[in-house]
Amino acid sequence: MVVITDECINCSACMDECDSNAIYDAGQEYVIDGTSFPAVSDNQTYIAPELCNECKSCIEVCAVEAIVEQ
């Protein structure tokens, strides 16, 4: 699983890079097949685990190394 840590500076570089559209702004709901799901985090940018294909392109573009595999 790929996650965004507290070190995130909310620069959106990972959002622009994600081909799966799995990365969302803090507090933003995400949608899968027409069903809305609550935000994973209200405090920072996050990755919706059901949408992430673990390509790791977000890890490569993160300026502060705030995206890690768990």
N, C-alpha and C positions, 0 to 999 in steps of 0.2 A: 504494500500500500504506500502511495506517495502522499505526503502531508506537508502543509505549510506551517512553520513554527512561529513562535512569538517574535522572532527576529525580523519578520516581514515588515517592509517599509511601505507597502501598498503602492508600488510603482506601476503596476499593471503589465509589466513586461511578460510575465508568465501567461496572463490572460490573452495577450496578443499572439503568443506562440502556440497556444493549445489548439490543436486541430480537432479535438473532441469536444470543445466548448464545455469543459468540466470545471473551469475555475471561475469563481463568482466573488463579487464584492461582499464585504461584511454585511450581514443582515439581509442579503438578497435571497429570495426563495429560488429554488431551481425546479425545472420541469422535466419529467420523463414521461413520454407517451401521453401527454395531456394532463398528467397528474402533478400537482404542485407539492413540493416537499419543503419543510422549514429549513432555514439557513443552518449550516453546520456550525457557523460561528457568527456572532453578532459583533465581534471585536476586530476581526482581521479578514483579509482575503482568504478564501478556503477552496479546497478541491472536493467536488461531489464524488464520493468514492464509486458510486454506481456508474458514473459516466467516464471515469478515468480509465484509459487503456494502458497505463503505466509505460508510455513511450519514453518518458523522462526528459522530453525536450524542455519542459519548464525548469528542471533542475539546471540545465546547461545555461539558460538565460538569466537566472536569478543573480542579481548584482550583489546580494548580501548572503548568499548561500543559506537561505531560509527555507528551502524546499529539500526534504529528505525522504528516503525510503525507510519504512518501519517494518 
